[in-house]
Amino acid sequence: MNLLLTNSVLLPLAALVLVPLVLHLFARARPPVYEFSSVAFLRQVLRKAIRIKQPQSLLVLMLRTLLFAALIGAFLKPVFFAGQALPGLGVRKDVVLIVDATASMAATEGSQTRFAAACAKGAEILNGLSTADTANIIWLGTPNRSEFPQLGANVAFLKKALRQASVSYTAADVTGALGLAAGMLRDRAAAREVYVLSDFQATTWNGVTFAVPPGLRLYTVKIGEAQLPNVAVTSLAAEPARPLAGQDVKVFCEVQNFSPEPAITTVYLRAGETHQSQEVRLTPWQKLPVLFQLKPTTVGEQTLAVALSEDAFPADNERWAVIDVVQELNIGIAGYEPETAAYWRRAVGALGWANAVTLTDADLEKPVAVDALFLAGWAGTGAAKERVAGYLKQGGLVVWFPGTATEAGSLQTLLPKSAAANPGAGRLWEKAAKPWRLRLADPANPMLAVFASGTYGDPARGTFTGRLRLPELGGAKPILNYEDGQPALTVLRDGGALLLWNLPLQREVSDWALQIEFVPFLGELILHYRQRTAPGPQRDFLAGQMLARQFEVEVLDRDVQLRRGETLVPVVRQAGVRGTLLTAPEGRVPGVYSWQYRGAALERQTVNFPPVESDLRTGPAPDFGHPSVVRISGKRSLEQMREGQPLWPWLLAVGLLVAGLEGLVLMRVDRP
């Protein structure tokens, strides 16, 4: 606690508090003695009167002293500061404002958004700085941004930035922003202060820890108090993301009620000329999946947009995704074992809606951009290992025929950890004394549904005189087995789908590739297990992530544009890469972004609202377990922290009260 006398020039007047005592002493001076003939009776009366008046005189003395003290204190104009250490008069300050610019700050409370209220309070803090102080602003988001690289004295520029700023619609990097502020104030000689102006959204700030550096005072300023209800679209996906023209597409979205009250809303889907809607009823805090079905026929990119009925927080009411409708799928085939690869290639060509793409070792050393990847006779080694594993983790389909020389330890190249193979099992290839036959291990598998009627034959037809003896794999689900129980075709999930193909197609060991069921079986396998996301670079982003477009050749910057609707978005060329890589440092506003080359559309990318920001519940400001952290909530609290609590009105009121009490006491004393 601290007390500051703002009118200290009048401090010598404090001596006037002795005036009542001096007057009291003079009033008690002994009067002259005059002898009368007899004063015994008067002395007796005087003794009785003094015994009665003495206590009342002391009470009057105390009241008058208190009156003078209150009046003198009022003239000195003291200001009271609670819970903080004052830097002292004339001490220079270095101040950093961390202003929350995340998506939840776009919520409206009263007549303004939380973000506008935060900027207004930031301006109040800057108004309290002197010309000797320095300051800076850090915008809390993803990524965090600062107005100056370091603290500066141009406070007017910072005030203008507060007036012109807008919400970034990103999630928060709290520890990053606090660390950035602490770094700016490190080794500064002035009084160091950090102000965090935020709604302290519960989902973001709960559990955040930060070690406050010594000598740094941290103020947490709470913005907004209302627990606002909200309904949001939290996810949107299409399966498949790269459909064939005329193929059914399932559109999945999730709608969540961030409120303790039930909610009713309508979900609208727009996809080209298609418009669909569904009404949904949500219980408190419920997350509900909503399914739409499409059958796009036009080849090319199509934007899917899902929107909700309007509510009090519209920022998260819409979400976008892009599907690429194609005439045929690209199936990459790497032929380490040429005969198996040739059978695969001919079967893919017979499907009519697929195109076989031959891949070499050099092709597999680059990012894989096909709808399915078939590896014939690959031993699980070499430079392609990382690329194939990465493709699988991104949701791709890998059909792997390990080949005759494969050892059990090499299987671990692509297997999930839960499906560890025994590395001591040696080579896996074995030959049969009599031909092996197949049987269906999972007749209910959806990819086998087309064969249920028998129209397309029996996929288990065929004989084999050679095969792999696969070790037991945890989490593996066989589709086809040999009659003795050995897996023939097994699927493992790890992001995408890995199919271990234990069905040799070489003429000397198998006749399965000659059966009429082979081509439709391969087609159903591709359609069912193919990559769920569109192959190639990422196309769906959250607000704050960097958008990018790679060109294999050198292009001029002026020929490439990135647009969000009619708005032109600045892009930056990245040096030191092959070809041309252009990036948009941050997609801050949700929407559909279009890359264009010389006016022609190249690719669409979507930026969506971060779901973590849809929960508008606020929590208490953290204190980080440090005594130098001061919590501030409400406009009056901020003013008291910055300007203190003036005490002179209270002192004046005390003086008036004491004067009234003195009058009552004197009336009682003078009463006859």
C-alpha positions in Angstrom: 0.0 0.0 0.0 1.2 3.5 -0.9 0.2 7.1 -0.1 1.1 10.0 -2.3 0.6 13.7 -1.4 -0.2 15.4 -4.7 -0.2 18.9 -3.0 2.9 18.4 -0.8 3.9 22.0 -1.1 1.4 22.7 1.7 2.9 20.1 4.0 4.2 22.8 6.4 0.5 23.5 7.2 0.5 20.2 9.1 1.9 22.2 12.1 -1.6 23.8 12.4 -2.8 20.6 13.9 -1.3 21.9 17.2 -3.6 25.0 17.3 -6.4 23.4 19.3 -3.8 22.2 21.9 -2.3 25.7 22.2 -5.8 27.3 22.6 -6.7 24.7 25.2 -3.6 25.4 27.2 -4.1 29.2 27.1 -7.7 28.7 28.2 -6.5 26.8 31.3 -4.2 29.6 32.5 -4.7 30.6 36.2 -6.7 33.8 36.5 -5.8 36.7 38.9 -6.5 36.0 42.6 -8.8 38.5 44.3 -9.6 38.0 48.0 -13.1 38.2 49.2 -14.4 38.3 52.7 -15.4 34.6 52.4 -14.9 32.4 49.3 -15.3 29.0 50.9 -18.8 28.5 49.3 -17.5 29.6 45.9 -14.5 27.2 46.1 -16.9 24.4 47.0 -19.1 25.1 43.9 -16.0 25.5 41.7 -14.6 22.1 42.7 -17.9 20.5 41.8 -18.0 22.3 38.4 -14.4 21.4 37.4 -15.1 17.7 38.2 -17.9 17.9 35.7 -16.3 20.0 32.9 -12.8 18.5 32.8 -13.7 15.4 30.7 -15.8 17.5 28.3 -12.9 19.9 27.7 -10.6 17.0 26.8 -13.3 15.7 24.3 -13.6 19.1 22.7 -9.8 19.2 22.4 -9.7 15.8 20.7 -12.5 16.8 18.3 -10.9 20.1 17.4 -7.6 18.4 16.8 -9.2 15.8 14.6 -11.0 18.6 12.7 -7.8 20.5 12.0 -6.0 17.3 10.9 -8.8 16.4 8.5 -8.9 19.8 6.9 -5.1 20.0 6.6 -5.1 16.5 5.1 -7.8 17.6 2.5 -5.6 20.5 1.4 -2.6 18.1 0.9 -4.8 16.0 -1.5 -3.4 12.6 -0.7 -3.9 9.7 -3.2 -4.0 6.1 -2.1 -2.5 3.3 -4.2 -3.3 -0.3 -3.1 -1.5 -3.5 -3.9 1.5 -2.2 -5.9 4.8 -0.6 -5.5 5.0 2.9 -7.0 8.0 3.6 -9.2 8.3 7.0 -7.6 8.0 10.5 -9.0 10.2 11.2 -12.0 11.1 7.5 -12.5 11.0 6.5 -16.2 8.9 3.5 -17.2 9.2 0.9 -20.0 5.7 -0.5 -20.8 4.6 -3.3 -23.0 0.9 -3.9 -23.8 -0.1 -7.4 -24.8 -3.5 -6.9 -26.5 -5.5 -10.1 -27.1 -6.4 -10.0 -30.9 -7.6 -13.6 -31.0 -11.0 -14.7 -32.5 -12.9 -14.7 -29.2 -12.3 -11.0 -28.8 -14.7 -10.4 -31.7 -17.6 -11.2 -29.4 -19.9 -8.3 -28.7 -20.7 -7.3 -25.1 -23.0 -4.3 -24.8 -22.4 -1.8 -27.6 -18.8 -2.8 -28.5 -16.6 -5.9 -29.1 -14.2 -7.2 -26.4 -11.4 -6.2 -28.8 -12.6 -2.6 -29.0 -12.8 -2.4 -25.2 -9.3 -3.8 -24.9 -7.9 -1.2 -27.4 -9.7 1.6 -25.5 -8.1 0.5 -22.2 -4.7 0.2 -23.9 -5.1 3.8 -25.0 -5.9 4.9 -21.4 -2.7 3.2 -20.2 -0.6 5.0 -22.9 -2.3 8.3 -22.0 -0.7 8.0 -18.5 2.8 7.8 -19.9 5.2 10.7 -19.9 7.5 11.9 -22.7 10.4 10.1 -21.1 8.7 6.7 -21.1 8.9 4.1 -23.8 6.3 1.5 -24.9 5.3 -1.2 -27.4 2.3 -3.3 -28.3 2.3 -7.0 -28.9 -0.8 -8.4 -30.6 -1.6 -11.8 -29.1 -2.5 -14.3 -31.7 -0.8 -16.9 -34.0 1.8 -15.7 -34.7 2.3 -12.9 -32.2 3.1 -9.5 -33.7 4.7 -6.4 -32.3 4.3 -2.8 -33.6 8.0 -2.0 -33.0 10.9 -4.5 -33.0 11.9 -3.0 -29.6 10.4 -0.4 -27.3 10.0 3.1 -28.7 9.0 6.6 -27.6 6.5 7.2 -30.4 3.4 6.7 -28.2 1.2 8.6 -30.7 1.9 5.9 -33.3 0.9 3.2 -30.8 -2.4 5.0 -30.0 -3.1 5.2 -33.8 -2.4 1.5 -34.1 -4.9 0.8 -31.3 -7.5 2.8 -33.1 -7.0 1.1 -36.5 -6.4 -2.5 -35.3 -8.7 -5.4 -36.1 -9.2 -9.0 -34.7 -7.0 -11.6 -36.4 -9.4 -14.6 -35.9 -6.5 -16.7 -34.8 -5.9 -18.8 -31.7 -3.5 -17.6 -29.0 0.2 -18.3 -28.3 0.1 -17.0 -24.7 3.5 -18.1 -23.5 5.1 -16.9 -26.7 3.6 -13.4 -26.2 4.7 -13.2 -22.6 8.2 -14.4 -23.5 8.4 -11.8 -26.3 7.4 -9.0 -23.8 9.9 -10.2 -21.2 12.6 -10.3 -23.9 11.9 -6.7 -24.9 12.2 -5.6 -21.3 15.3 -7.6 -20.4 18.2 -5.4 -19.2 16.1 -2.2 -19.2 17.1 0.2 -16.4 13.6 1.8 -16.1 10.6 0.5 -14.2 9.4 -2.4 -16.3 5.7 -3.1 -16.7 3.6 -5.5 -18.8 -0.1 -5.1 -19.2 -2.1 -8.1 -20.6 -5.5 -7.0 -21.9 -7.6 -10.1 -22.6 -10.9 -11.8 -22.0 -8.9 -14.7 -20.6 -10.9 -17.2 -22.5 -11.0 -20.4 -20.3 -10.1 -22.9 -23.0 -6.9 -20.9 -23.9 -5.7 -19.6 -20.5 -6.4 -22.5 -18.2 -3.2 -24.2 -17.2 -0.9 -21.5 -18.7 2.3 -21.1 -16.8 4.9 -18.4 -17.0 7.9 -17.6 -14.8 7.8 -13.8 -14.2 11.3 -12.4 -14.4 12.6 -10.5 -11.3 11.9 -6.8 -11.3 9.0 -7.1 -13.8 5.5 -6.1 -12.8 2.8 -7.8 -14.7 -0.8 -6.4 -14.8 -3.6 -8.6 -16.1 -6.6 -6.5 -17.2 -9.8 -8.5 -17.6 -11.9 -7.5 -20.6 -15.5 -8.7 -20.7 -17.5 -10.5 -18.0 -20.5 -12.0 -19.7 -20.6 -15.8 -20.4 -21.9 -15.5 -24.0 -23.7 -18.4 -25.6 -22.6 -19.6 -29.0 -23.3 -22.2 -31.7 -20.4 -23.0 -34.1 -19.4 -25.1 -37.0 -16.3 -26.8 -35.7 -15.3 -29.1 -38.6 -16.0 -29.8 -42.3 -14.7 -32.6 -44.5 -15.6 -34.4 -47.7 -15.0 -38.1 -48.4 -13.5 -38.6 -50.8 -11.8 -35.2 -51.2 -10.9 -36.0 -54.8 -14.0 -37.7 -56.1 -14.6 -39.0 -59.6 -17.2 -37.2 -61.6 -20.6 -38.7 -60.8 -19.4 -40.4 -57.7 -21.3 -40.0 -54.4 -19.5 -37.7 -51.9 -20.3 -37.6 -48.2 -19.9 -34.2 -46.6 -19.4 -34.4 -42.8 -19.6 -31.3 -40.5 -19.8 -30.9 -36.8 -22.0 -28.4 -35.0 -21.4 -27.6 -31.3 -23.5 -25.7 -28.8 -21.2 -23.8 -26.4 -24.0 -22.9 -24.0 -25.7 -24.2 -20.9 -29.0 -23.8 -22.7 -30.5 -25.9 -25.6 -30.2 -24.4 -29.0 -31.9 -24.8 -32.4 -30.2 -23.8 -35.6 -30.3 -24.6 -39.3 -27.2 -25.9 -41.2 -26.9 -24.8 -44.8 -24.7 -26.4 -47.4 -23.7 -24.7 -50.7 -21.7 -26.6 -53.3 -21.9 -25.1 -56.8 -25.5 -25.1 -57.8 -26.5 -27.4 -55.0 -28.2 -26.0 -51.9 -29.2 -28.2 -48.9 -30.3 -27.5 -45.3 -31.0 -29.4 -42.1 -32.4 -28.2 -38.9 -30.6 -29.5 -35.8 -31.5 -29.4 -32.1 -28.6 -29.2 -29.6 -28.6 -30.0 -25.9 -26.3 -27.9 -23.7 -22.7 -28.3 -24.7 -23.6 -31.0 -27.3 -21.4 -31.7 -30.4 -23.6 -33.1 -33.2 -22.4 -34.6 -36.6 -24.4 -33.6 -39.6 -24.2 -35.5 -42.9 -24.9 -34.3 -46.5 -24.6 -36.2 -49.7 -23.6 -34.8 -53.1 -22.9 -36.2 -56.6 -20.8 -33.7 -58.4 -20.6 -34.1 -62.2 -18.5 -31.1 -63.2 -14.8 -31.7 -63.4 -12.6 -29.2 -61.5 -12.4 -27.6 -58.1 -15.6 -27.0 -56.2 -15.9 -25.1 -52.9 -18.1 -26.5 -50.2 -19.5 -24.0 -47.7 -21.4 -24.8 -44.6 -23.2 -22.0 -42.6 -25.5 -21.7 -39.6 -28.4 -19.5 -38.8 -27.2 -16.1 -37.6 -26.4 -15.7 -33.9 -24.7 -13.2 -31.6 -21.2 -14.4 -32.7 -21.2 -14.9 -36.5 -17.4 -15.3 -36.9 -17.6 -19.1 -36.5 -20.9 -19.7 -38.3 -19.3 -20.6 -41.6 -16.7 -23.1 -42.7 -15.2 -24.0 -46.1 -13.6 -26.9 -47.9 -12.4 -27.6 -51.4 -13.0 -30.8 -53.4 -11.3 -31.6 -56.7 -13.7 -33.5 -59.0 -11.6 -35.5 -61.5 -12.2 -37.6 -64.6 -9.7 -40.3 -63.5 -7.5 -41.2 -60.5 -3.7 -41.3 -60.6 -2.3 -44.6 -59.3 1.4 -44.6 -58.8 3.1 -48.0 -59.4 6.8 -48.6 -58.4 8.0 -51.8 -60.1 10.8 -53.2 -58.1 9.3 -56.6 -59.1 8.4 -56.1 -62.8 5.9 -58.9 -63.4 3.6 -57.9 -60.4 3.9 -54.2 -61.4 2.9 -55.1 -65.0 -0.3 -57.0 -63.8 -1.2 -54.0 -61.6 -0.6 -51.6 -64.5 -2.8 -53.5 -66.9 -5.6 -53.9 -64.4 -5.6 -50.2 -63.6 -5.7 -49.3 -67.3 -8.8 -51.6 -67.7 -10.8 -49.8 -65.0 -11.5 -46.8 -67.3 -11.5 -44.3 -64.4 -7.9 -44.7 -63.3 -4.5 -43.8 -64.8 -1.4 -45.9 -64.0 1.7 -43.7 -63.3 5.0 -45.4 -63.3 7.3 -44.3 -60.5 11.0 -44.6 -60.1 13.3 -44.4 -57.1 14.0 -40.7 -58.0 10.2 -40.0 -58.1 9.8 -41.5 -54.6 12.5 -39.2 -53.3 10.1 -36.3 -53.9 6.7 -35.6 -52.3 4.3 -38.2 -53.5 1.1 -36.7 -55.1 -1.0 -39.7 -56.3 -4.3 -41.1 -55.2 -2.8 -44.5 -54.3 0.7 -45.9 -54.2 1.5 -49.5 -55.2 4.9 -50.9 -54.4 5.8 -54.2 -56.1 8.7 -56.1 -54.6 10.0 -53.1 -52.5 12.2 -54.3 -49.6 11.4 -51.4 -47.3 14.8 -49.8 -47.6 16.5 -47.0 -49.5 15.9 -43.2 -49.9 12.2 -43.7 -50.6 11.5 -44.9 -47.1 10.8 -41.5 -45.5 8.7 -40.3 -48.4 6.5 -43.4 -48.4 6.1 -43.3 -44.7 5.2 -39.5 -44.8 2.6 -40.2 -47.6 1.0 -42.9 -45.5 0.8 -40.6 -42.4 -0.9 -37.9 -44.5 -3.8 -40.3 -45.2 -2.6 -42.1 -48.4 -3.2 -45.6 -49.6 0.0 -47.8 -49.8 -0.3 -51.3 -51.3 2.9 -53.0 -50.5 4.0 -56.4 -51.9 7.3 -56.9 -49.9 8.9 -59.3 -52.4 10.8 -62.5 -52.1 14.0 -61.1 -50.5 12.2 -59.1 -47.7 13.1 -59.9 -44.1 10.8 -59.5 -41.2 12.8 -56.6 -39.7 12.2 -54.5 -42.9 8.4 -54.7 -42.4 8.8 -52.2 -39.5 9.6 -49.5 -42.1 5.9 -48.6 -42.5 4.2 -50.5 -39.7 2.6 -48.7 -36.7 4.4 -49.2 -33.4 1.5 -51.4 -32.2 2.1 -53.8 -35.2 5.8 -54.5 -34.5 7.2 -57.4 -36.4 9.7 -59.9 -35.0 13.1 -58.9 -36.5 14.6 -62.3 -35.8 12.3 -64.2 -38.1 14.6 -64.1 -41.1 13.4 -64.2 -44.7 9.7 -64.4 -45.2 9.4 -66.2 -48.6 8.2 -69.8 -48.6 7.0 -72.4 -51.2 4.1 -74.8 -51.0 4.2 -78.6 -51.3 0.7 -78.3 -52.8 -1.1 -75.1 -54.0 -2.7 -72.8 -51.4 -6.2 -71.4 -51.9 -7.8 -68.3 -50.5 -10.9 -67.6 -48.4 -12.6 -64.4 -47.3 -11.4 -63.4 -43.9 -13.8 -60.4 -43.6 -16.9 -61.0 -45.7 -18.6 -57.9 -44.2 -15.9 -55.6 -45.5 -17.6 -52.9 -47.6 -15.0 -53.3 -50.4 -16.3 -56.8 -50.9 -20.0 -55.8 -51.1 -20.0 -55.8 -54.9 -19.1 -59.5 -54.9 -21.9 -60.5 -52.5 -24.4 -61.3 -55.3 -21.9 -63.4 -57.3 -22.3 -61.2 -60.4 -18.6 -60.3 -60.4 -17.4 -63.7 -59.4 -15.5 -64.9 -56.3 -12.5 -62.8 -55.3 -11.1 -65.8 -53.4 -10.6 -67.8 -56.6 -7.0 -68.6 -57.5 -4.1 -70.8 -56.4 -0.6 -70.0 -55.1 2.5 -72.1 -54.8 4.6 -69.3 -53.2 3.9 -66.6 -50.6 5.2 -64.6 -47.7 5.0 -66.0 -44.2 4.0 -62.8 -42.3 4.8 -62.5 -38.6 1.9 -61.8 -36.3 1.1 -58.1 -36.5 -0.9 -56.3 -33.7 -3.9 -54.3 -35.0 -3.9 -55.9 -38.4 -7.2 -56.8 -40.0 -7.1 -59.5 -42.7 -9.3 -59.1 -45.8 -8.2 -62.4 -47.5 -6.5 -65.4 -45.8 -5.0 -68.6 -47.0 -6.8 -71.7 -46.1 -4.3 -72.4 -43.3 -4.9 -69.0 -41.7 -1.9 -67.2 -43.1 -2.8 -63.6 -44.1 -3.0 -62.9 -47.8 -4.2 -59.3 -47.8 -4.1 -57.3 -44.5 -5.0 -53.7 -43.8 -3.3 -51.6 -41.1 -4.4 -48.0 -40.3 -1.9 -45.3 -39.4 -3.2 -42.1 -40.8 -3.8 -43.7 -44.1 -4.2 -47.3 -45.1 -1.3 -49.8 -45.5 -2.3 -53.0 -47.3 0.2 -55.8 -47.0 -0.2 -57.6 -50.3 0.8 -61.3 -49.8 -0.7 -62.3 -53.2 2.2 -63.1 -55.6 1.2 -62.5 -59.2 4.2 -64.1 -60.9 3.1 -66.8 -63.4 5.3 -69.5 -61.9 3.6 -69.2 -58.4 0.1 -67.9 -59.0 -2.9 -67.8 -61.4 -4.9 -65.2 -59.5 -4.1 -62.3 -61.9 -5.7 -64.3 -64.7 -9.0 -64.6 -63.0 -11.9 -62.4 -64.1 -12.3 -61.1 -60.5 -8.9 -59.6 -60.4 -9.7 -56.3 -62.1 -13.0 -55.5 -60.2 -11.3 -56.5 -56.9 -8.4 -54.1 -57.5 -10.9 -51.3 -58.5 -13.0 -51.8 -55.3 -9.8 -51.8 -53.2 -8.7 -48.5 -54.7 -12.1 -46.8 -54.3 -12.6 -48.0 -50.7 -9.1 -47.4 -49.3 -7.7 -44.6 -51.4 -6.4 -41.4 -49.9 -9.1 -39.6 -47.9 -7.5 -36.2 -48.4 -6.6 -34.7 -51.8 -3.0 -35.6 -52.8 -0.4 -32.9 -53.0 0.2 -29.8 -50.8 -2.0 -28.8 -47.9 -5.2 -26.9 -49.0 -7.1 -26.4 -45.7 -5.6 -24.0 -43.1 -6.6 -22.5 -39.8 -6.5 -18.7 -39.4 -2.9 -17.7 -38.7 -1.2 -20.5 -40.6 1.0 -19.6 -43.6 -0.5 -20.1 -47.1 2.0 -21.3 -49.7 2.1 -22.2 -53.4 5.1 -24.1 -55.0 6.0 -23.6 -58.7 8.4 -26.1 -60.2 9.9 -23.4 -62.5 10.9 -19.8 -61.9 7.9 -17.3 -62.2 7.7 -13.6 -61.9 6.1 -12.3 -58.7 3.9 -9.9 -60.7 2.4 -12.8 -62.6 1.1 -14.5 -59.4 -1.7 -13.2 -57.2 -3.5 -14.5 -54.1 -7.0 -13.2 -53.6 -9.7 -13.6 -51.0 -12.8 -12.7 -53.0 -11.9 -9.3 -54.5 -9.2 -8.6 -51.9 -5.6 -8.9 -53.0 -3.4 -10.6 -50.4 0.3 -9.7 -50.3 2.7 -12.7 -51.0 6.4 -13.1 -50.3 9.0 -15.1 -52.3 11.0 -17.6 -50.3 14.6 -17.8 -51.3 16.8 -20.8 -51.4 14.3 -23.3 -52.8 14.0 -25.0 -56.1 11.7 -23.3 -58.5 9.5 -20.6 -56.9 7.8 -20.8 -53.5 5.4 -17.9 -52.7 3.8 -17.6 -49.3 1.3 -15.4 -47.6 2.8 -14.9 -44.1 -0.5 -15.3 -42.4 -4.1 -16.0 -43.4 -5.8 -13.9 -40.7 -9.3 -13.8 -42.1 -11.3 -16.9 -42.7 -12.5 -17.5 -46.2 -11.6 -19.0 -49.6 -8.3 -17.9 -51.1 -7.5 -18.3 -54.8 -4.0 -18.5 -56.3 -4.0 -17.0 -59.9 -1.3 -17.0 -62.6 -1.7 -14.2 -65.1 -5.4 -13.9 -64.2 -6.1 -17.7 -64.6 -7.1 -19.6 -61.5 -4.6 -22.2 -60.3 -5.7 -23.5 -56.9 -8.0 -22.7 -54.1 -7.1 -22.8 -50.4 -9.4 -22.4 -47.4 -8.8 -20.6 -44.1 -11.2 -21.5 -41.3 -12.0 -20.3 -37.9 -10.0 -22.1 -35.1 -12.6 -24.2 -33.1 -10.8 -23.6 -29.8 -11.9 -19.9 -30.0 -15.6 -20.7 -30.3 -16.0 -21.3 -26.5 -16.6 -17.8 -25.3 -16.5 -18.6 -21.6 -14.0 -16.4 -19.7 -12.0 -17.3 -16.7 -10.1 -15.5 -13.9 -6.9 -13.7 -14.9 -4.0 -15.9 -13.9 -1.5 -14.7 -11.2 1.2 -17.2 -12.2 1.9 -17.8 -8.5 4.0 -14.6 -8.4 3.4 -11.6 -6.0 4.3 -9.0 -8.6 1.2 -10.0 -10.7 -1.7 -7.5 -10.2 -5.2 -8.5 -11.3 -7.4 -5.7 -12.7 -11.0 -6.0 -13.7 -13.5 -3.2 -14.6 -12.9 0.3 -15.8 -12.8 1.8 -12.3 -10.1 -0.6 -11.2 -7.8 0.3 -14.0 -8.3 4.0 -13.2 -7.5 3.4 -9.6 -4.4 1.4 -10.4 -3.2 4.1 -12.8 -4.4 7.3 -10.9 -4.9 6.0 -7.4 -7.8 6.7 -5.0 -8.1 10.4 -4.0 -8.7 10.7 -0.3 -9.4 14.4 0.1 -13.2 14.0 -0.3 -13.2 11.5 2.5 -11.1 13.8 4.7 -13.4 16.7 4.0 -16.4 14.6 4.9 -14.7 13.6 8.2 -14.0 17.2 9.0 -17.6 18.2 8.5 -18.7 15.3 10.7 -16.3 16.2 13.5 -17.4 19.9 13.3 -21.0 18.8 13.8 -20.0 16.6 16.8 -18.1 19.4 18.3 -21.1 21.7 18.0 -23.3 19.1 19.8 -20.7 18.7 22.6 -20.5 22.5 23.2 -24.2 22.9 23.3 -24.3 20.3 26.1 -21.5 22.0 28.0 -23.1 25.5 27.8 -26.5 24.3 28.7 -27.5 25.9 32.1 
